Amino acid sequence: KEVKLIIKELQKDMLKHQVKTGGGATLQRSDSMNEHSGLAYAGIREERMAPAMLCYFFNEVQQNQDGKIWTENMALDLIHKLHDDDSQTSLGVLQFAMLLDDAANSVYDPVHRSFGCGETPERYMSQTLSDYWINSSHNTYLTGDQLQGHSASEQYAFVLQRGCRCIELDCWDGSKDIPHGNSGDEPIITHGHTLCTKIFFRDVIHAINDSAFSPPANNPFPVILSIEMHCSGRFQDRMYQHCTEIFGDKLLLLQDSDTEMALLPSPWELRNKIIIKGKRAQDNSVSAEDSSSDDGSDPDDDGQITEKTIKAKEK
């Protein structure tokens, strides 16, 4: 609706401009009179843009700063491209909306929108890691809502390939056949105290390892695993085993001296590295509930629904 109003206003403004400049209002009737030029009479009724109107839009309304002057042949080529049809001689509402939304018509300086704002990647990504805004994901494993949504390891590959560099893993003790096939020794990922489905921690680690820096995205910058830890000591040991075995050299392991560093390394220095972020365990024998947070609650639980709660309500 808004795009239609824009086209109508452009039609009125072009008529006024042609009269003011002495060019007159050349009308293109639907019988193809003066086929590729002028302002279409049919266009006024059908809300379409002929080549001459596109030229007016680019040359008079937008006034390209680079001095480029649009001709009707150039406008006609653009119409063919946007419609993907060489027989089209005017631009429809949908195609004009696509044109307005195109990166070429962005209000932002294309240099500032480009990676590094015109600088080399090495120079742009050589500040301390804490100086950057990081593309992050919350409850990454969920494909649906936070109360009874489906969890999937594939979600991690999905977001990583689309530029996300900080992902969340809510880790809990597993139990026999939860999820199916669990021997009872495998940690799981789920949204705690809800009916969300559960997935193996190891499957998530495999998915991250396979997609973090791989094609087609080929993003070399570090991936941060934000761990929300609810696991007891022996399950944390199992998590460590999976991470070291599956990630291998990709996993960033800190030395004791690194805890005293004044500044974090830069994204450039951490290329193709996986960083684990979480609270340092106070006691390896700590219980699952005690290791989750200071008050033992899940800070992400907007509303907690359990199977016991539902059964109680049914009674």
QUIRA-V104112 format. One record per pair of residues at least 6 apart in sequence whose ideal C-beta (glycine too) atoms are under 7 Angstrom apart, sorted by sequence separation. I is the first residue (numbers start at 1). J is the second residue. If there is no record, write none. Layout:
i->I j->J
i->I j->J
//
This chain:
i->18 j->24
i->19 j->25
i->28 j->34
i->43 j->49
i->58 j->64
i->80 j->86
i->99 j->105
i->111 j->117
i->115 j->121
i->143 j->149
i->144 j->150
i->176 j->182
i->190 j->196
i->213 j->219
i->290 j->296
i->292 j->298
i->293 j->299
i->18 j->25
i->43 j->50
i->106 j->113
i->111 j->118
i->117 j->124
i->139 j->146
i->142 j->149
i->143 j->150
i->175 j->182
i->190 j->197
i->213 j->220
i->244 j->251
i->289 j->296
i->26 j->34
i->40 j->48
i->80 j->88
i->116 j->124
i->159 j->167
i->174 j->182
i->176 j->184
i->190 j->198
i->231 j->239
i->243 j->251
i->28 j->37
i->79 j->88
i->82 j->91
i->142 j->151
i->143 j->152
i->175 j->184
i->179 j->188
i->15 j->25
i->28 j->38
i->40 j->50
i->43 j->53
i->59 j->69
i->79 j->89
i->141 j->151
i->174 j->184
i->188 j->198
i->189 j->199
i->281 j->291
i->26 j->37
i->27 j->38
i->28 j->39
i->39 j->50
i->59 j->70
i->79 j->90
i->141 j->152
i->156 j->167
i->188 j->199
i->212 j->223
i->26 j->38
i->27 j->39
i->28 j->40
i->29 j->41
i->30 j->42
i->38 j->50
i->58 j->70
i->79 j->91
i->83 j->95
i->143 j->155
i->174 j->186
i->188 j->200
i->189 j->201
i->26 j->39
i->28 j->41
i->29 j->42
i->39 j->52
i->76 j->89
i->82 j->95
i->174 j->187
i->188 j->201
i->25 j->39
i->27 j->41
i->37 j->51
i->38 j->52
i->39 j->53
i->141 j->155
i->173 j->187
i->174 j->188
i->186 j->200
i->187 j->201
i->28 j->43
i->36 j->51
i->37 j->52
i->55 j->70
i->140 j->155
i->172 j->187
i->186 j->201
i->189 j->204
i->208 j->223
i->55 j->71
i->82 j->98
i->140 j->156
i->171 j->187
i->172 j->188
i->186 j->202
i->55 j->72
i->82 j->99
i->171 j->189
i->172 j->190
i->252 j->270
i->140 j->159
i->170 j->189
i->179 j->198
i->52 j->72
i->55 j->75
i->169 j->189
i->170 j->190
i->172 j->192
i->178 j->198
i->179 j->199
i->51 j->72
i->54 j->75
i->170 j->191
i->179 j->200
i->252 j->273
i->28 j->50
i->137 j->159
i->170 j->192
i->250 j->272
i->252 j->274
i->250 j->273
i->251 j->274
i->252 j->275
i->15 j->39
i->51 j->75
i->54 j->78
i->250 j->274
i->14 j->39
i->51 j->76
i->137 j->164
i->140 j->167
i->247 j->274
i->11 j->39
i->51 j->79
i->135 j->163
i->136 j->164
i->140 j->168
i->135 j->164
i->137 j->166
i->139 j->168
i->135 j->165
i->136 j->166
i->137 j->167
i->138 j->168
i->171 j->201
i->134 j->165
i->137 j->168
i->11 j->43
i->134 j->166
i->11 j->44
i->243 j->276
i->37 j->72
i->169 j->204
i->36 j->72
i->54 j->91
i->205 j->242
i->209 j->246
i->151 j->189
i->192 j->230
i->201 j->239
i->205 j->243
i->209 j->247
i->8 j->47
i->14 j->53
i->17 j->56
i->151 j->190
i->7 j->47
i->36 j->76
i->50 j->90
i->202 j->242
i->206 j->246
i->49 j->90
i->201 j->242
i->205 j->246
i->7 j->49
i->11 j->53
i->14 j->56
i->48 j->90
i->49 j->91
i->4 j->47
i->10 j->53
i->17 j->60
i->48 j->91
i->48 j->92
i->187 j->231
i->146 j->191
i->151 j->196
i->222 j->267
i->236 j->281
i->47 j->93
i->148 j->194
i->151 j->197
i->153 j->199
i->221 j->267
i->10 j->57
i->43 j->90
i->49 j->96
i->147 j->194
i->148 j->195
i->149 j->196
i->150 j->197
i->151 j->198
i->152 j->199
i->141 j->189
i->146 j->194
i->147 j->195
i->148 j->196
i->151 j->199
i->156 j->204
i->160 j->208
i->187 j->235
i->222 j->270
i->142 j->191
i->222 j->271
i->225 j->274
i->227 j->276
i->229 j->278
i->40 j->90
i->153 j->203
i->157 j->207
i->161 j->211
i->221 j->271
i->225 j->275
i->227 j->277
i->229 j->279
i->153 j->204
i->156 j->207
i->160 j->211
i->187 j->238
i->220 j->271
i->222 j->273
i->223 j->274
i->224 j->275
i->225 j->276
i->226 j->277
i->227 j->278
i->233 j->284
i->139 j->191
i->156 j->208
i->160 j->212
i->186 j->238
i->187 j->239
i->220 j->272
i->225 j->277
i->233 j->285
i->36 j->89
i->154 j->207
i->157 j->210
i->185 j->238
i->222 j->275
i->224 j->277
i->233 j->286
i->35 j->89
i->142 j->196
i->153 j->207
i->157 j->211
i->232 j->286
i->156 j->211
i->232 j->287
i->161 j->217
i->163 j->219
i->165 j->221
i->167 j->223
i->169 j->225
i->171 j->227
i->232 j->288
i->165 j->222
i->171 j->228
i->231 j->288
i->141 j->199
i->165 j->223
i->166 j->224
i->167 j->225
i->168 j->226
i->169 j->227
i->170 j->228
i->171 j->229
i->172 j->230
i->173 j->231
i->230 j->288
i->165 j->224
i->167 j->226
i->169 j->228
i->171 j->230
i->172 j->231
i->173 j->232
i->213 j->272
i->232 j->291
i->166 j->226
i->168 j->228
i->171 j->231
i->231 j->291
i->230 j->291
i->173 j->235
i->212 j->274
i->229 j->291
i->230 j->292
i->141 j->204
i->160 j->223
i->229 j->292
i->171 j->239
i->7 j->93
i->4 j->93
i->7 j->96
i->3 j->93
i->3 j->96
i->3 j->97
i->125 j->221
i->193 j->298
i->192 j->298
i->193 j->301
i->191 j->300
i->192 j->301
i->194 j->304
i->195 j->305
i->193 j->304
i->194 j->305
i->195 j->307
i->193 j->306
i->173 j->288
i->172 j->288
i->130 j->264
i->128 j->263
i->129 j->264
i->132 j->267
i->128 j->264
i->129 j->265
i->129 j->266
i->128 j->266
i->129 j->267
i->127 j->266
i->126 j->266
i->125 j->266
i->129 j->270
i->125 j->267
i->126 j->268
i->125 j->268
i->122 j->268
i->146 j->302
i->147 j->303
i->147 j->305
i->139 j->300
//
